[in-house]
Amino acid sequence: MQHKQVTIIIPNYKTYDLTKICLRLIRKNTDLSKAHIIVVDNNSNDESTKYLKKLTWIEFIHRDGVPNESGPMSHARALDLGLKRAKTPYVAVIHTDTFILHPGWLNYILKLFKDKSVGGVGSWKLEHKNLIKKIGKKIKYIIKKLFKVKINKERFNKEYHYLRSHCAFYRTKYIKLVKSSFSDRNESPGKVLHEKLKKAGYKMIFLESNQLLNYVDHVNHATLAINRMKKKKADKKALKKIMNFYKRKDVIDVIDDDSLDN
């Protein structure tokens, strides 16, 4: 495995259809001579687990369930299990609702690490947002500021942003140098890791959504929407996006191509 460049870690929890499409798109659009794929199953014990165990081109890791553990923490600790197995210069993390659409995606991101001071590459948000929505967000921020309403700093202030685990790459040795992990301080996955890398002087590159979406798509909140028992408005929106995504020709082709499992 030493000749491989990147270890891609994907946590799974009861998202059989999404997981199958996610992995088949990775198989189709990724040079596996450069990438080692690790899928960590968070004690799903369902058809997604059975599916993952059949795949010979991934490394499957089972993770036992922890009573009362939150979803984000299960996700973060699953990433840490994969991180322990990584022997490559770079580590990448993605969700099962992240979909690789372009065969050049790996080279596009890895070339940014030619600068030795770069510790990580990814994005804060990865979603399709039109101009009206962007303007609406700014107006909302201005109104809240005018009326002195409590503002979510992470949402509105870029200084508080960190590389999110829907698609983020890191230089493995720098993670070790700052003695961090994805579940550091039991915070959101990768949040403290990002802060420590930044504090140590490493560059953390944020790619704009419109750039990264040329290579990778992300159905925001899809994994959460599928598993949440009591559906919220955002869940229904996400489920609708999933159904629309399934109708894409390139996705239909992947769903029909069982050879991508081999």
Secondary structure, 3 states (H helix, E strand, C coil): CCCCCEEEEEEECCCHHHHHHHHHHHHHHCCCCCEEEEEEECCCCCHHHHHHHHCCCCEEEECCCCCCCCHHHHHHHHHHHHHHHCCCCEEEEECCCEEECCCCHHHHHHHHHHCCCEEEEECCCCCCCCHHHHHHHHHHHHHHHHCCCCCCHHHHCHHHCCCCCCEEEEEHHHHHHCCCCCCHHHCCCCHHHHHHHHHCCCEEEECCHHHHCCCEEECCCHHHHHHCCCCCHHHHHHHHHHHHHHCCHHHHHHHHCHHHHC
